[in-house]
Amino acid sequence: MTVLITGSRGKVATTLIPLLRERGLGVRSASASPGKLSLPDGVARVVCDLDDPATFPAALAGVESVFLYANPQHIDTFLAEAKAAGVQHIVLLSSSSVLEPDADTNAIAAMHRAVEQALERSGILSTFLRPGGFAGNALGWSWGAKSTGTVDHPFPGAQAATIHEADIADAALAALTRPEPRGRAHHLTGPVSLSIAEQVAILAEASGRPLTVNAVSAAAWKESMAEFLPSEVADALLGYFAAHDGHPDTVTTVVEELTGHPARTFESWARENADAFRP
């Protein structure tokens, strides 16, 4: 079996690729810039830019399964080409935002739900992985942590059951290599709901230096994110933070059900990435 991996420069994909190779599967690593990929031996690379439909046919030729990054722009064209190429199964990296009460108006949820709906229409067997916030999102705090020892956030009490990216990759491996998870949606979370302040405290302990949370206004936070996030995405995140301020996030056992091991803790992620928070 040959598996096409889209979004191959992302943390989930780079973790998944060697896992598939260890199982002896053929892996085709796709990116808009495949020359920049660092790949294990035996992994083919191919141009597949989800913003450019002209790259789809060659990337999909001879592929049986796809690990798909959620990009709605040309999703119907991508799926038509996948069907023509004989793709049998697609595992979508979706988002738990589609489960939130504001999913109809949330930009993050809308993007992922549009791809889910396209897959539902396509007739191709599809599996949806719906993780919550990635533990790796905390790397966005590293500059402030290193330079000032503080993390600016508008809702220090906002809670999330953040998930280690390696657990998402393990869940994707299960969906791509076993029949039981296929054709269903899986809500993936970390093992416990933690507030922003609790996450920062864990990072402080792991890095061996004091870190504090500096409560800022929503407007100030959004302005500070303008270089990195579209306005509508920043608004969606602010809505999530506000809705979960002081309220525990949903915690599931789906990672363990799919992989056979408990979900990794935020503490383990913090230890692995502690250098990013040190001067």
Protein Blocks (a to p, Z undefined) as FASTA:
>chain_A
ZZddehklbmklmmmmmmmmmnopacddddfblmlpccdehiacddddfklmklmmmmmg
opabdcddddfklmmmmmmmmmmnopabdcddddfklmpmklmmmmklmmmmmmmmmmmm
nopacddddddddfklmmmmmmmmmmnopacdfblmbccddddfklmmmmmmmmmmpmkl
goiacddddfbdcdfklmmmmmmmmnopacddddddfklmmmmmmmmpcfklmmmmmmmm
mmmgopacdddfklmmmnopacddfklmmmmmmmmmgZZ
